[in-house]
Every structure is written in C-alpha cells, then in structure tokens.
C-alpha cells in the first residue's frame, strides 16, 4: 500500500513538471470568402479563417460559438459544431458559416463609406482539447481592414 502511494506521488510530480504553459492560437488571415445566401433580412457567408498553432503538440477544436462585429456593431453570429484538427506548429484552416444580420449591415453602410478602414472583431468561445479532455477557450480576434471602394 505504501508503494502505491509513493508511485502515485511520483506520477503526479512527473505530470505536473511535464506541463508547460500553452501558447494561444494566433489568427493569421481570412483565407477565403464566399457568399452562400443573399437575403434582405439575413445572408449567409462562408469564410475560411487561417490560424497558427505555436504549440509543439496537436489539438482539436470544437463547439465554436461567436459574434462578429464591424466597428462595434454586431453584424453576424456563427455556431460551429464540427471538430477541427489543429496540427502542431503549423497553420490550419477553420471553415465558418456566418449568419449576417443585413439590417445591422445596412444601418451602418453609409457610415462605412466614409471610413478608410473598419475594425472587425469576433468574440465568443469554443472548446480546445486533446485525448478527450476539453477546455473552454475564448475567441477574441480583432483586426483593422482597409476599405478601398474607389
């Protein structure tokens, strides 16, 4: 019995010492954009987002749920229920189906024409994990996008 306690204590020490701080997954760019449905009240846009995993191990991502904002006005929402494989120290692509609220887009369309750039922000959450252990992970991406209409 004493041997089992020593073994468990050593196992815990090894597990704790082998853990290193995870680095956040980094947004790289929007790799693709496709208009799936166009409507007066709601449209559906398909995006392919490129991210980089700086960690030295593979991960998985699932249950992504986030809102998209343009200049602090919510214009869309996305719920992704597929599991995405994230390679170690590599770029991966995350397909997103985004429901866009056209009323909010139209409400701000004239204001956007006068701007040279807009702030695009996504906020929400997802689950990141490995070997069946899932951890909540916040989605917080913000980028400035130049507008070149003319």
N, C-alpha and C positions, 0 to 999 in steps of 0.2 A: 504494500500500500504506500509506503514511504517512497519507494522507487517511482511509482506512478505520479506522485505529487511533484517530485523533482523533475521528471520528464515533462510534465505539463508546464511547470515553471520555465524550464529551458526552452520549450517550444514557444511560449509566449514572448520570451526575451528575443528569440530569433525573429519571430514575426514582426514585433514592434521595431526592431533595429533595421529590418529589411525594408520597411516602409519609407518612402521618400515623398516629399511634397509634390503633389500633382501640379502640372502647369496647365493653365487654361487653354482651351482650344481657341484658335485665333481665326477671325473672319478674314478672308483674303479678298474675295470679289464676287460680284454677280456674274456667273459664267454663262447663263442663258436666260432668255425671257421670251415667253410665248403667250399670246392672248388666246385663252381656251373658249371663253364665252363672253359676249359683249351684251350688256343689258342696260336699261335706263336706271334701274334701282340697284342692281348688283351685277358685277362682272367677275369672271374667274381668270386669274393669271397664273401661269405655271412658271416658276423660277427654278433655276439650278444655282445653288449657292456653293461656293468653294471655301473650304475651311482647312486649316493646317493643325495637325496634332503634333506638338513638340515632345510628347512623352515617348519613352522607349518601349511602350507596350501598346498592344491593340486594345480597343474599347468597342463598345456598342452604344448606340443612341436610340432611344425610343420615346414615344408619347410626348412629342414636341407640341406645345400649345403657346402661341404668341400673337401679339398685336403689332401691326405695322403703323407707324406714324410718319407723316410728312409735315415738317415744321410744327410739331406738337399737336397736330390734328389726326385723330385715328382714322385711317382710311381702309384698313383691312384686318382680317383675322384668319389664322390658319391653325388647323389641328391635324397633326401627322401621327398616324398610328402604326406606321411601318418601322421596322428595326433596320438601322443603318450600321454597316460595319465600318469602323474607323481604323485605318491602318496605323501602325507605329511610325512616327517621324515622317509623315507623308501628308500630302494633300488629299482630301476626299470631297466628294460632291454630294450635296444634300438636296434632293428634289422637294420642292414646296408647291403646294396647291393653295393659292391665296384667294380668299373671297374678298372682293373690293367693294366697299360701300360707295357707290357712284355719287350719292347726294353729298357726301363729305368732300369728294374729289371736286365736283362741280362748284361747290360753295367756295373753294379756295383756288379755283382755276385762274381767275383774273389776278389774284394776288401773286400767284406763281409766275405769271407772265412778266411781271415787273422785277422779279428777282433774278440774279445771275447764278445763284446756287440755292439749293434746298438742303435741309437736314433730314436724312432718312434714318429712322430709329426703329428697332424691333425689340420688344420686351416681352418676356414670358418665362416659361420653364420647360424643362424636359428631364428625362432620366438618362444617366450615363452609367454604364456598368461593365462588369466582366464576370464571367463564370456564374451568372445568375444572381449576382449581387448588384442591385441598382441603387444609385444615389441621386437625389434631386440635384439638378444643375440649373442655375439661372441663365436665361438667354438675355444678353444685353449687348446689342450691336448698334453702333451709331457711325454714320459716315456722311460726308458732305458730297453732294452730287452737283456738278456744273450743269446749267441749263443753257443749251445753245439752240434757241429757236430760230434765230435769223443769222 
